[in-house]
Amino acid sequence: MSYKQRLEACGIDWPTLSRPDLPFAPTIRVGDVLYVSGQIPEILDDIPSTGQVGREIDLEAAQKSARVCAANIIYWVDKALDGDLDRVVQLAKMNIFISAVPGFTDYSQVGNGASEVMRAVFGSRGEHARCALGMGGLPANVPVEIDAVFHVR
């Protein structure tokens, strides 16, 4: 099964993204480490869910947003590795930022949406260290943003 098929088996279409006109890159490779900039739950040129978790966004929608962020990370890794995701040795770390109301405590549950996608797509190479943090707000009023670090060859 291809990586695209594995992602689609998670209920997520393969992303179609374009590099934003911003003063930073979606990915930077330093030796055998690939850093992926924070990805938001963008589908094509649309952000279907905005707002804070616990206010406009419920836990299920936040998990779905995290899953889309994970798909977008995979998309940029694929681009950085010239379409050869077999070159991923290991997903080392993900940082999951969640815009949530005071008192919200299910950050790990939101993060699990992204972690499950990575495990489904990469198998044991998708197991990773992780941090899930609450934020008072995120760019474009998104509920979730995720960055990642990969060991690649």
C-alpha positions as CSV (number, residue, x, y, z in Angstrom):
1,M,0.0,0.0,0.0
2,S,1.4,3.4,-0.9
3,Y,1.8,6.2,1.5
4,K,-1.0,8.1,-0.2
5,Q,-3.3,5.1,0.2
6,R,-2.3,4.8,3.9
7,L,-3.3,8.4,4.4
8,E,-6.5,7.9,2.6
9,A,-7.3,4.9,4.7
10,C,-7.2,7.3,7.7
11,G,-10.0,9.2,5.9
12,I,-7.8,12.1,4.8
13,D,-7.2,13.0,1.1
14,W,-3.7,13.6,0.0
15,P,-3.1,17.4,0.4
16,T,-2.6,19.8,-2.4
17,L,-0.7,22.8,-1.0
18,S,1.4,25.6,-2.4
19,R,4.3,27.2,-0.8
20,P,3.1,30.3,1.0
21,D,4.8,33.6,0.2
22,L,6.3,33.9,3.7
23,P,9.9,34.6,4.9
24,F,10.5,31.0,5.9
25,A,10.4,27.6,4.2
26,P,8.0,24.7,4.7
27,T,11.0,22.4,5.4
28,I,14.7,22.8,6.0
29,R,17.1,19.9,5.9
30,V,20.3,20.0,7.9
31,G,22.3,16.8,7.3
32,D,20.0,13.9,8.1
33,V,17.5,16.0,10.0
34,L,14.4,17.5,8.3
35,Y,12.6,20.2,10.1
36,V,9.0,20.9,9.1
37,S,7.5,24.3,9.8
38,G,4.3,24.5,11.8
39,Q,1.4,23.3,9.7
40,I,-2.2,24.4,10.1
41,P,-5.3,22.5,9.2
42,E,-5.5,23.9,5.7
43,I,-7.2,22.0,2.9
44,L,-6.3,23.4,-0.5
45,D,-6.6,27.2,0.2
46,D,-9.3,26.8,2.8
47,I,-9.2,26.6,6.6
48,P,-12.5,24.8,7.4
49,S,-12.3,25.0,11.2
50,T,-11.3,28.1,13.1
51,G,-11.7,29.1,16.8
52,Q,-10.7,27.9,20.2
53,V,-11.1,24.4,21.4
54,G,-13.7,24.4,24.1
55,R,-15.5,27.4,22.6
56,E,-16.1,27.2,18.8
57,I,-14.3,23.9,18.4
58,D,-15.1,20.6,20.2
59,L,-12.6,17.8,21.0
60,E,-13.6,15.7,17.9
61,A,-13.2,18.7,15.5
62,A,-9.8,19.5,17.2
63,Q,-8.7,16.0,16.6
64,K,-9.7,16.2,13.0
65,S,-7.8,19.4,12.6
66,A,-4.7,17.7,14.1
67,R,-5.1,14.9,11.6
68,V,-5.2,17.4,8.7
69,C,-2.0,19.1,10.1
70,A,-0.3,15.7,10.2
71,A,-1.3,15.1,6.5
72,N,0.1,18.5,5.6
73,I,3.4,17.6,7.4
74,I,3.6,14.4,5.4
75,Y,2.9,16.3,2.2
76,W,5.9,18.7,2.8
77,V,8.2,15.8,3.8
78,D,7.2,14.1,0.6
79,K,8.1,17.2,-1.4
80,A,11.4,17.6,0.5
81,L,12.4,14.0,-0.2
82,D,11.5,14.2,-3.9
83,G,8.4,12.0,-3.5
84,D,10.3,9.2,-1.7
85,L,8.9,8.7,1.8
86,D,10.9,5.5,2.1
87,R,13.8,7.9,2.9
88,V,12.1,8.7,6.3
89,V,14.1,6.8,8.9
90,Q,12.1,8.1,11.9
91,L,9.7,10.8,12.9
92,A,11.6,12.0,15.9
93,K,9.4,14.7,17.4
94,M,6.2,16.6,17.0
95,N,5.1,19.7,18.8
96,I,1.3,20.2,18.9
97,F,0.0,23.6,19.7
98,I,-3.7,23.9,20.6
99,S,-5.6,27.1,20.9
100,A,-8.0,26.4,23.8
101,V,-10.0,28.1,26.4
102,P,-8.7,28.3,30.0
103,G,-9.5,25.1,31.8
104,F,-9.3,22.9,28.8
105,T,-7.1,19.9,29.7
106,D,-7.4,17.3,26.9
107,Y,-4.4,18.5,24.9
108,S,-3.0,14.9,24.7
109,Q,-6.3,13.7,23.2
110,V,-6.1,16.4,20.5
111,G,-2.5,15.4,19.8
112,N,-3.5,11.8,19.4
113,G,-5.3,12.7,16.2
114,A,-2.0,13.6,14.6
115,S,0.0,10.8,16.3
116,E,-2.4,8.2,15.0
117,V,-2.0,9.4,11.4
118,M,1.8,9.3,11.6
119,R,1.7,5.8,13.0
120,A,-0.8,4.6,10.4
121,V,1.2,6.1,7.5
122,F,4.8,5.3,8.7
123,G,4.3,2.3,10.9
124,S,6.9,2.1,13.7
125,R,8.9,4.8,11.9
126,G,6.0,7.1,12.8
127,E,6.4,6.6,16.6
128,H,7.7,9.8,18.0
129,A,8.4,12.0,21.0
130,R,5.7,14.6,21.5
131,C,4.7,17.7,23.3
132,A,1.1,19.0,23.3
133,L,0.7,22.5,24.6
134,G,-2.2,24.9,25.1
135,M,-2.1,28.4,23.6
136,G,-4.1,31.5,23.9
137,G,-4.3,31.8,20.1
138,L,-2.7,30.7,16.9
139,P,-2.2,32.2,13.4
140,A,-5.3,32.6,11.3
141,N,-7.4,31.6,14.4
142,V,-6.8,27.9,13.8
143,P,-7.4,25.5,16.6
144,V,-4.2,23.4,16.0
145,E,-0.7,23.9,14.6
146,I,2.0,21.2,14.5
147,D,5.6,21.2,13.6
148,A,7.9,18.1,13.3
149,V,11.4,16.8,13.1
150,F,12.3,13.8,11.0
151,H,15.5,11.7,10.7
152,V,15.9,11.1,7.0
153,R,18.4,9.5,4.5
